[in-house]
Amino acid sequence: MDVDPRPMSPGEKMGLLVHRDHSVEIFEHQELQQRIYDLASQRYDFHRLNEVMLNAKSFAIPVKPAEPEVVVTLENESPEDAVAYEDDKEQRILKIERALASTDALGAMGWTKEEVDNVMTMVTNKDPLSGLGYDGPLAAFSKVRRNLADYFQERVAVVTNPAIDRVREGDHFSVRVFLGRRPTLAEGGTVSQQLELKSPL
């Protein structure tokens, strides 16, 4: 096992595979991506999925102009601009298959819809707007399965010059985290127990 410390690039990931004999196999970023792709390829037909996931427009169901007698006019829309389509069973099934395929394939590769949206924003030369650090929901409270790395997000990225000396600056900066229900200020409220962590997970 490699024990030499080295800096990691922003967004770089490493994988650790612990075998039954307690040996550890380390995967660098490219190796990790290739291994995940190989494992996912055993479960999904990516050639078929690529036809669905080329761009956001592929998620739209084709709409053909309807006959004049079944044209639907929406509010603030002229009859000439209004179109209707036959919502048959095949189209509904196709829409569901595309949604499931995209979610499963993205999850298998460790991607989320937000990350894809950020990439699409960069491709279209629009500056993404976001807060400092990770500002998404906590993985611990997610109702769906999350990747292990999602539990270790940096909440706030503050750049200081010089770097903060946590011993010298301990009176001004704190990374303590309290888990549990906040105590109530109302009279007669019950005292709830909290768990104090010296540093966040």
C-alpha positions in Angstrom: 0.0 0.0 0.0 1.3 3.4 -1.0 1.8 5.6 2.1 3.6 8.6 0.5 1.4 11.7 0.9 0.7 13.6 -2.3 -1.7 16.5 -3.1 -4.8 15.7 -5.1 -6.2 17.9 -7.8 -9.6 19.5 -7.3 -12.2 16.9 -8.1 -9.7 14.0 -8.2 -10.8 10.8 -6.6 -9.1 7.6 -5.4 -10.7 4.2 -4.8 -9.8 1.7 -2.2 -10.9 -1.9 -2.5 -10.4 -3.9 0.7 -10.1 -7.7 0.0 -11.2 -10.4 2.4 -7.5 -11.1 3.3 -7.4 -7.4 4.5 -5.1 -6.4 1.6 -6.0 -3.0 0.0 -6.0 -2.3 -3.7 -5.7 1.4 -4.6 -7.2 2.9 -7.8 -6.0 6.2 -9.1 -8.6 8.5 -10.6 -8.4 7.2 -14.2 -8.2 3.6 -13.0 -11.2 4.1 -10.7 -13.3 5.6 -13.6 -12.4 2.6 -15.8 -13.2 0.1 -13.2 -16.6 1.7 -12.5 -17.3 1.8 -16.2 -16.4 -1.9 -16.6 -18.6 -2.9 -13.7 -21.5 -0.7 -15.0 -21.1 -2.1 -18.5 -21.9 -5.5 -17.2 -25.3 -4.2 -16.0 -26.2 -1.7 -18.6 -26.0 -1.5 -22.4 -24.3 1.9 -22.8 -24.4 1.9 -26.5 -28.2 1.9 -26.2 -28.2 4.4 -23.4 -25.9 6.8 -25.3 -28.6 7.1 -28.0 -30.9 8.4 -25.2 -28.4 10.5 -23.2 -26.6 12.5 -25.9 -28.2 15.8 -24.8 -31.1 17.2 -22.9 -33.3 17.3 -26.0 -33.3 13.5 -26.2 -35.5 13.4 -23.1 -38.3 15.2 -24.9 -41.0 13.1 -26.5 -41.4 13.9 -30.2 -44.6 16.0 -30.8 -46.3 16.0 -34.2 -48.9 18.5 -35.2 -52.4 17.2 -34.5 -55.4 17.2 -36.7 -57.3 20.5 -36.7 -60.2 19.0 -34.7 -58.0 17.9 -31.8 -55.8 21.0 -31.5 -55.5 22.2 -28.0 -55.2 26.0 -27.4 -53.3 27.0 -24.3 -53.8 30.3 -22.4 -52.1 33.2 -24.2 -51.5 31.0 -27.3 -52.9 31.3 -30.7 -54.5 28.3 -32.4 -51.8 28.4 -35.1 -49.0 27.9 -32.5 -50.9 25.3 -30.5 -50.0 21.6 -31.0 -51.2 18.4 -29.5 -49.9 14.9 -29.6 -51.4 11.5 -29.0 -50.2 10.4 -25.6 -50.3 6.7 -26.3 -48.9 3.9 -24.2 -45.7 3.5 -26.2 -44.7 7.1 -25.7 -45.3 6.9 -22.0 -43.2 3.8 -21.7 -40.4 5.4 -23.7 -40.4 8.5 -21.4 -40.2 6.3 -18.3 -37.4 4.1 -19.8 -35.4 7.2 -20.7 -35.8 8.7 -17.2 -34.8 5.5 -15.5 -31.9 4.9 -17.8 -30.4 8.3 -17.2 -30.7 8.1 -13.5 -29.2 4.6 -13.2 -26.4 5.3 -15.7 -25.4 8.6 -14.0 -25.5 7.0 -10.6 -23.3 4.1 -11.7 -20.7 6.6 -12.8 -20.9 8.6 -9.6 -22.6 11.6 -11.3 -25.7 13.5 -10.2 -28.1 15.6 -12.2 -26.7 18.8 -10.7 -23.2 17.9 -11.9 -24.5 17.2 -15.4 -26.3 20.6 -15.3 -23.0 22.3 -14.3 -21.2 20.6 -17.2 -23.9 21.7 -19.6 -23.7 25.2 -18.3 -19.9 25.3 -19.0 -20.5 23.9 -22.5 -22.9 26.7 -23.2 -20.5 29.3 -21.9 -22.7 30.4 -19.1 -21.1 31.1 -15.7 -22.5 28.8 -13.0 -23.8 30.5 -9.9 -23.2 28.8 -6.6 -22.2 29.5 -3.0 -18.8 28.9 -1.4 -18.1 25.3 -0.9 -20.6 22.5 -1.1 -24.1 24.0 -0.7 -26.2 20.9 -1.4 -28.3 18.8 1.0 -26.5 16.6 3.5 -26.0 13.0 2.3 -26.9 11.6 5.7 -30.4 12.9 5.3 -30.9 11.7 1.7 -33.6 9.2 1.0 -31.7 7.7 -1.9 -28.3 5.9 -1.9 -25.4 8.3 -2.0 -21.7 7.7 -2.8 -19.3 7.5 0.1 -17.5 10.7 -1.0 -20.8 12.7 -0.6 -20.6 12.3 3.2 -17.3 14.2 3.3 -18.2 17.5 1.6 -16.5 20.7 2.6 -19.3 23.0 3.8 -17.6 26.4 3.4 -14.4 27.1 1.5 -12.7 30.1 3.0 -9.3 31.2 1.6 -7.1 33.0 4.2 -3.7 34.4 3.8 -1.8 33.3 5.8 -3.4 30.0 6.6 -5.4 29.7 9.8 -3.4 28.3 12.7 -6.1 26.3 14.5 -4.3 26.5 17.8 -3.5 30.2 17.7 -6.9 31.1 16.1 -8.9 28.7 18.2 -10.6 31.6 20.0 -12.0 33.0 16.8 -12.7 30.0 14.6 -14.4 26.8 15.5 -15.3 23.7 13.5 -17.4 22.2 16.2 -20.6 20.5 15.1 -23.6 19.7 17.3 -25.8 16.8 16.3 -29.3 16.5 17.7 -32.4 18.6 18.4 -31.7 22.3 19.3 -32.8 23.2 22.9 -36.0 25.1 23.0 -36.3 28.6 24.4 -40.0 28.1 25.5 -40.8 27.6 29.1 -41.3 24.0 30.2 -39.4 22.7 27.2 -37.6 19.4 27.6 -33.8 19.4 27.4 -32.7 17.4 24.4 -29.4 15.6 24.3 -26.8 16.7 21.7 -23.6 15.1 20.5 -20.6 17.5 20.1 -18.0 16.7 17.4 -14.7 18.6 17.6 -14.6 18.6 13.8 -17.3 17.8 11.1 -17.3 14.5 9.3 
